[in-house]
């Protein structure tokens, strides 16, 4: 049997042809590495993927039983072996095992009834309190599409730093504010601490029964009911936090933008689900993207990936992807507990264009750290200002990808530098720096749903190729345990540095 991992290592060591030269060497390259799915155009042709690497990665997918793992995901079988669980977030958009879809449909109906009731109440503001996936997904949805909503304004609070909650409460009338509490276990320390302070704020303003003004979104509904939540929306234990925005965790978006927008978001995601399930590997957007990720990080040693949203409405996308990708695939052992055979997830970072061009793109073009860059843009603007704004935005986006690939030779720089070799060296760009571009026709609930589902399936595919479990996060749990011990003074064998910091900051 061919060892595709070894073959990929050997091919990566022998690659010499620049990305720009691949377009001439592979005349069908643009058509092969670009496709349109659910209102999104994907162009992977400027990645450092040649036809041989793609063929070997397809072999790796077969060797890693990718098709079987994908089938398990859609069937509601166990794909999270360390916790002995399936991953049923797709059931929230109508995909998966019949029993999971039926349970999710029941939950969606309860959520719809609450949305319609709350949108008819005398409520101007909602405090949404959660952390991690309980906050990042809702915040992204609201920031992207909430401006045009006609429901109550929603303020997402995650940080335990009281400044975050204080800022949100400062713009709300406590008598016209409801509170959403999102905690899978209904014990999350940061979330429950913020909730207690928010309830004190309501009580101080004269609200007689603050807990009656709350909605608990949790996988532990009995705890929430015993606590006294005014309403409870359960979601399945098998829906992971970073995949949970499709469940009742997405309540803030439905409240702000209405139920039809929520249904369109889920429908867009379901369209991407169907594409991921049915399209062949070579014409499958999440699979192609994941192959590029694995090739760059594991085989080319490029362990950083920049994501730059050339649309202000998507400014929170890099932060959302940081959790999705690094919490899912930042692992050092395989599903069976064996050490991995190379790098897993890249470090995901990014920002917004064109702001980032005037801040971090210097490193991208001339720095010594090289990794793929992903541009995400939208053809139609979301504002009514003169078209010059959007044309300049898109021109900058497209130019950056071309410049990263082409660079500028020393000879060309010398001609621009009056023969000054030192200046010419400073103006030389090595080029051959990989990038991909995702271009949405428009930013609406359906296309945003498709985009987010694409990223979920991409992370899953990369995990399958690497042989790791993308659905657990034991590293997160370790930090929680130690923070609890620090507060309780029971950390045990403690290093001198931490002991000194505790004395200085917690005494």
Buried (B, 14 or more C-beta within 10 A) or exposed (E): EEEBBEBBBEBBEEBEEBBBEBBEEBEEBEEBBBBEBBBBBBBBBBBBBBBEBBBBBBBBBEBBEBEEBBEBBBEBEBBBEEBEBBBBBBBBBBBBBEEBBEBBEEBBEBBBEBBEEBBEEEBBBBBBBBBBBBBBBBBBBBBBBBEEBEBBBBBBBBEBEEEBBEEBBEEBEBEEBBBBBBBBEBEBBBBBBBBEBBBEBBBEEEBEEBBEBBBBBBBBBEBBBEBEBBBBBBBBEBBBBBBBBBBBBBBBBBBBBBBEBBBBBBBBBBBBBBBBBEBEBBEBBBBBBBBBBBBBBBBBEBBBBBBBBBBBBBBBBBBBBBBBBBBBBBBEBBBEEEEBEBBBBBBBBBBBBBEBBEEBBEEBBBEEEBBBBBBBBBEEBBEEEEEEEBEEBBEBBBEBBEBBBBBBBBEBBBEEBEEEEEBBEEBBBBBBBBBBBBBBBEBBBBBBBBBBBBBBBBBBBBBBBBBBBBBBBEEEEEEEEEBEEBEEEEBEEBEEEEEEEBEEEEE
